[in-house]
Amino acid sequence: MTNSIRSEGSVGENLGSRSFEMKSFKKVFAATPLHPGSGPLLAFKQTLLALQPQAPAKKNGKQEIMPSFVVSGPAADVAKHVADLKYFITDSPASAARGLSVFEKTVVFADQHSAIKALPSIVDASKNNENFLFICYNTEEYSLAPMIRAAYVATACTAYPEDYIAKVKKAMLEAGGLKFIEILCPDPKSGFDASNAIEVGRLAVESSLWPLYEFTDQQLTLTKRPIRLEPLDRYTSIQKKFENYSMEQIAAWQEKVNKRWKLLLDGRLV
């Protein structure tokens, strides 16, 4: 397990007034496991944008301090390319956040594999009403959000940045308790051209394979209702990872997606 603390750039009372600046993409790609068109990188950039305070960054007459980040997974090393960001890199993101959030505002940014391993700790944090935001960036189609019970649960997609940014801001304003947002960030490693990343995300949402919603106070709200659902085969046909799927497999998957969508329309989270 790797638990390292890195904080490049100054971190102090005036941190909230500064703009997050990502170093050149060329340097990021050379120094991290990421690549041009990377879904996790786009998700991280959108997260920073959501948390960027508006000048003057003051709340109740006091300078607003940006949250500390707990990062895990392939995007972890991107944090060192962001000026004025206090961050912690760890293989146990939920456990680290539970300790850190006692002292300061905390945001976790972890991939789906790290999130799966952290589920027991996430459950305990929710039961104890511990206050931090856990953002899971997911490059696959299988969502963890329906399994999470927290003060606020939401899904998002990099193809819909306004929806995601609004949800991050809303989660940060929640008075207390665990908040969980899972963002789908399609990645070219799935077998599509980097220029199609937004289209892949759009089709995931428009087919209801990845529905956008928020769940709070036992109330489910769909934040994106496609006028007409796209057929699932449009999503699968543009990604090489599905090229060995048979028509029967796609049809069976489509049926499951349709059934879940009907339940969501009835306000049932499954």
Helices and strands as residue ranges (DSSP letters): E 3-6, G 15-17, H 25-31, H 39-51, E 58-59, E 62-63, E 68-72, G 76-81, E 87-90, H 93-100, E 106-111, H 112-127, E 133-138, G 145-147, E 152-157, H 161-173, E 179-184, G 188-190, G 194-196, H 197-206, E 213-216, E 219-222, H 232-237, G 240-242, H 247-265
